[in-house]
Structures are given as C-alpha cells and as structure tokens.
Amino acid sequence: MNKQYYDVLASEEQEQIKSFLTKHKNVEKDPGYTKEFLDKTLKHFVVFSPSNQYRKLTSHTREDEHNEIRKALQQTKAKQTLEVGFAFGTSALVFAEHHQRMKNTGISHTIIDPNQYGTGEGNWEGIGAENLKRVGFVKNRNWRLVEASSIDALPAIYKKFGSGWLDVALIDGWHLFDYTLLDVFYCLQMLRVGGILIVDDKKMRAIKAVGKYVTRAYSHVVDICQSCPTVLVLRKKSEDKRDWNGDEKVNFNLA
Ligand SMILES: C[S@@+](CC[C@H](N)C(=O)[O-])C[C@H]1O[C@@H](n2cnc3c(N)ncnc32)[C@H](O)[C@@H]1O
C-alpha cells in the first residue's frame, strides 16, 4: 500500500478523505465498504474523533497482521470473536468486515479495553467505537465493549460464558509478560477446539517469552505460523488435559 500522510495532502484531497471517513454510515452493512474504510485509514494514518476532529493514527495493527486475522476468521468461519486492546479500532474493523461478510447476527464480537472513552495520553476519545458505528457495526447489537482491564474482564466473561464458545481471539492489550500470559490463558479456555488465538507484537521480549512458554507447556496448542514476523498464531488442537498433580517438565528458561 502506497502510504500518504493525511496532514501533508492538499486540502481538497483531505476534504475527500474526511468526508469518506465521517459522513457515510454503511447502513447496507457492505463488508467491501468496511475494508475500504480501513484501507483509507491505514493509507493516510488518519482517524476522526466523534466530533470529526483530525487525529493521527497511532498504536495500530498493520495490513499484514490484518491478513493473518482474516485468514483465521475465514478458516474457522468465525461466528464469535474477541479482542483485547481497541485503541482507534483498526483490528476491530477487520472483525467487523468479517461478521458483515458472514452476515452473522446478534452480538458476535467482544472488545475489552479500559481506555476507549477517556481523553489524554493512552486514551482513545471513543474513536474506535465511532469508527465501528461509521461502518455500520452497531454497539450492543453487533458488538459489546467491556471497559475494564483484561485481567478483570476475561475471568468475568469466562465465568459467564464458559468454555468452547469462541472461534477467534486477538490479544493486543497491555504487553507485559504476566498480563499477556493471563490473556492467553483465559482466551484459550474460551476457545473451541480448532479455534485460533493471535497475539500481536511477538518481537517484544515479553511476548516472545509468553510464546515460548505456551508452545512448550501446552501440548493442546500448536503454532501455525512460525514464519509470521510479528504475530503469534496458535490453534487449539484439543482440550487442555494436563495433569494437575504432575511436576511440570517444561523448560522454563524463557530468555
Ligand atoms: C496497541 S493498542 C491496540 C490496537 C488495536 N488492536 C488496533 O489494531 O488498532 C493497545 C490497547 O490496549 C489497551 N490496554 C492497555 N492495558 C489494557 C488492559 N489491561 N486490558 C485491556 N486493554 C488494555 C490500550 O488502551 C490500547 O487501546
């Protein structure tokens, strides 16, 4: 994709992009429109606040990562999905596009993020939620937002919905070792056998260590994209049958 920063474009072109990204509501639920919305967002590094103020796109997942998410969604014919980490909603748009293409009904996507509606550093001004609205993916009809840290939200969701209901999950929240491992643990508990879990930023040391631990210790999980440079892609191939009473014979050297 040929990138062009929005803020250096001529004002006429800026106006066209702004109009596209703010005016249409995609009432037709056209997945092609949703993809075009995301493509423009990524091409010009631009998002607009709910009051249509320009903001530079930051903290987003990239097109090659979106293609891995798309592959997982298609392979599993996903009906129920979940992601940790919303920000400006670029990965959420990939999930929206899929659910629109599949014509899935009811709430099919769950998003966890404590900072969607705040302002200032590390907060997202409701832009992720507004972007989903702009592509016709409607809050509390097509998707739900859990405004809490994943370490509180995931156990509560697991308690409510139990195991085996989830087809695909993406983890892209707080990138610390312990937070990510907890996210992985709960997502795998909720994933059905055959479901796929994607963890972003596998180049980061903490995520790399989580990947090492999980692929060594969890024989019920397989890394299905070792060549993926930035995402860890895990398929749940069976239920977790580890012995509660065993002395775990795992190489715990995660360096
Ligand atoms: C890299 S951004 C997510 C980007 C998003 N997946 C995308 O593709 O546009 C990381 C997000 O994690 C959120 N976050 C930080 N700590 C979190 C936590 N404990 N639980 C859930 N989300 C968290 C941040 O608010 C931020 O929105």
The ligand as a Gaussian input file, in Angstrom:
#p B3LYP/6-31G(d) Opt

LIG

0 1
 C       -1.729000      -1.419000      20.605000
 S       -3.224000      -0.812000      21.176000
 C       -4.423000      -1.828000      20.380000
 C       -4.511000      -1.582000      18.918000
 C       -5.680000      -2.230000      18.238000
 N       -5.677000      -3.678000      18.409000
 C       -5.657000      -1.874000      16.771000
 O       -5.314000      -2.727000      15.947000
 O       -5.956000      -0.736000      16.440000
 C       -3.239000      -1.418000      22.822000
 C       -4.562000      -1.181000      23.537000
 O       -4.548000      -1.919000      24.752000
 C       -5.297000      -1.199000      25.696000
 N       -4.958000      -1.701000      27.030000
 C       -3.959000      -1.313000      27.864000
 N       -3.989000      -2.007000      29.012000
 C       -5.030000      -2.872000      28.896000
 C       -5.579000      -3.852000      29.755000
 N       -5.058000      -4.097000      30.959000
 N       -6.653000      -4.537000      29.329000
 C       -7.180000      -4.325000      28.100000
 N       -6.699000      -3.401000      27.241000
 C       -5.631000      -2.685000      27.637000
 C       -4.936000       0.242000      25.431000
 O       -5.924000       1.123000      25.949000
 C       -4.856000       0.252000      23.910000
 O       -6.091000       0.607000      23.380000

